[in-house]
Amino acid sequence: MTNTNHNLKRFKPVLLSILRITSAYMFMLHGTAKLFALPHIEMFDGLQLMSIYGLAGILEVVGGTLLLLGLFTRPVAFILSGMMAVAYFMAHAAQAPLLPLMNGGEPAALFCFIFLYIAAAGGGAWALDKKLGKKA
């Protein structure tokens, strides 16, 4: 192993936490936009809570908060990864399945795979799971 790889490897748990926290925060913003109009996005005006977008907003806020804190990290990340896979195929893939840049599905695809990685890797050094003695 080269010296550079060894030096970077020691930051892996912290960088995993930073990836989890920043991804969860950005994901939560999708939910707060849907449910609380924060930030306000016109497309979600008049959103019905008992709709697919309402359910997505609830999962984004609740799941995003749990991921941000690193609580129940692996199962929550797995569920959210699946949610994003479904979102990609329901809302974007029909337009151009292999071209997320063209079909508007790039965020859904990225969230899907980031969350899948977090489900496998755990919450990192700064996860509450680790502090509470749960499997990180």
C-alpha positions as CSV (number, residue, x, y, z in Angstrom):
1,M,0.0,0.0,0.0
2,T,1.4,3.4,-0.9
3,N,1.9,6.0,1.7
4,T,-0.8,8.2,0.2
5,N,-3.4,5.5,0.3
6,H,-2.5,4.7,3.9
7,N,-2.8,8.4,4.9
8,L,-6.2,8.7,3.2
9,K,-7.5,5.5,4.7
10,R,-7.5,6.9,8.2
11,F,-10.1,9.5,7.1
12,K,-12.5,6.9,5.8
13,P,-14.9,6.8,8.8
14,V,-15.0,10.6,9.0
15,L,-15.5,11.0,5.2
16,L,-18.3,8.4,5.3
17,S,-20.1,10.5,8.0
18,I,-19.6,13.7,5.9
19,L,-21.1,11.9,2.9
20,R,-24.0,10.7,5.0
21,I,-24.7,14.1,6.6
22,T,-24.5,16.2,3.4
23,S,-26.5,13.7,1.4
24,A,-29.2,13.5,4.1
25,Y,-29.4,17.3,4.4
26,M,-29.8,17.7,0.6
27,F,-32.4,14.9,0.6
28,M,-34.3,16.4,3.5
29,L,-34.6,19.7,1.5
30,H,-36.7,17.8,-1.1
31,G,-39.1,16.8,1.7
32,T,-39.3,20.1,3.4
33,A,-40.0,21.7,0.0
34,K,-42.9,19.3,-0.5
35,L,-44.4,19.4,3.0
36,F,-43.6,22.9,4.3
37,A,-42.7,24.9,1.2
38,L,-39.2,25.4,2.6
39,P,-37.6,26.2,0.2
40,H,-40.7,27.1,-1.9
41,I,-41.0,25.2,-5.1
42,E,-44.0,26.1,-7.1
43,M,-44.6,22.6,-8.4
44,F,-45.4,21.4,-4.9
45,D,-48.1,24.1,-4.2
46,G,-51.3,22.4,-3.1
47,L,-49.6,19.0,-2.5
48,Q,-51.9,16.5,-1.0
49,L,-50.3,14.6,2.0
50,M,-52.0,11.4,1.0
51,S,-50.5,11.3,-2.5
52,I,-47.3,9.7,-3.8
53,Y,-45.5,13.1,-3.5
54,G,-46.9,13.5,0.0
55,L,-45.6,10.1,1.0
56,A,-42.3,10.8,-0.7
57,G,-42.1,14.1,1.3
58,I,-42.7,12.2,4.6
59,L,-40.0,9.7,3.8
60,E,-37.6,12.4,2.8
61,V,-38.1,14.4,6.0
62,V,-38.2,11.5,8.5
63,G,-35.7,9.3,6.7
64,G,-33.4,12.2,5.9
65,T,-33.5,13.3,9.6
66,L,-32.6,9.8,10.8
67,L,-29.8,9.6,8.3
68,L,-28.5,13.0,9.2
69,L,-28.3,11.9,12.8
70,G,-26.9,8.5,11.9
71,L,-29.8,6.7,13.7
72,F,-31.0,3.3,12.3
73,T,-28.6,4.2,9.4
74,R,-28.4,0.9,7.5
75,P,-32.2,0.1,7.3
76,V,-33.2,3.7,6.7
77,A,-30.6,4.1,4.0
78,F,-31.7,0.8,2.4
79,I,-35.4,1.9,2.4
80,L,-34.5,5.3,0.9
81,S,-32.3,3.7,-1.7
82,G,-35.3,1.6,-2.8
83,M,-37.5,4.7,-2.8
84,M,-35.1,6.5,-5.1
85,A,-34.9,3.5,-7.4
86,V,-38.7,3.5,-7.7
87,A,-38.8,7.3,-8.2
88,Y,-36.3,6.9,-11.0
89,F,-38.2,4.2,-12.8
90,M,-41.6,5.8,-12.2
91,A,-40.8,9.4,-13.1
92,H,-37.8,9.4,-15.3
93,A,-36.8,6.1,-17.0
94,A,-39.6,6.1,-19.5
95,Q,-38.2,9.2,-21.2
96,A,-34.7,7.9,-21.7
97,P,-33.8,5.0,-19.4
98,L,-30.0,5.1,-19.7
99,L,-29.7,8.9,-19.8
100,P,-30.4,10.4,-16.4
101,L,-28.9,13.7,-17.4
102,M,-31.5,13.9,-20.2
103,N,-34.5,12.5,-18.3
104,G,-34.1,14.6,-15.2
105,G,-33.4,11.5,-13.0
106,E,-29.8,12.3,-12.1
107,P,-30.6,13.3,-8.5
108,A,-32.8,10.2,-8.0
109,A,-30.1,7.9,-9.4
110,L,-27.3,9.5,-7.3
111,F,-29.3,9.4,-4.1
112,C,-30.2,5.7,-4.8
113,F,-26.6,4.6,-5.1
114,I,-25.3,6.9,-2.3
115,F,-27.9,5.5,0.1
116,L,-27.2,1.9,-1.1
117,Y,-23.5,2.5,-0.3
118,I,-24.4,3.9,3.2
119,A,-26.7,0.9,3.8
120,A,-23.7,-1.4,3.2
121,A,-21.0,0.8,4.8
122,G,-22.8,2.1,7.9
123,G,-23.0,5.6,9.3
124,G,-19.3,6.4,9.8
125,A,-17.5,7.9,12.8
126,W,-20.1,10.5,13.7
127,A,-23.3,8.3,13.7
128,L,-25.6,8.1,16.7
129,D,-25.8,4.4,16.0
130,K,-22.2,4.2,17.0
131,K,-22.6,6.3,20.1
132,L,-25.7,4.3,21.2
133,G,-23.9,1.0,20.7
134,K,-25.9,-0.1,17.7
135,K,-24.2,-1.8,14.8
136,A,-22.7,1.1,12.8
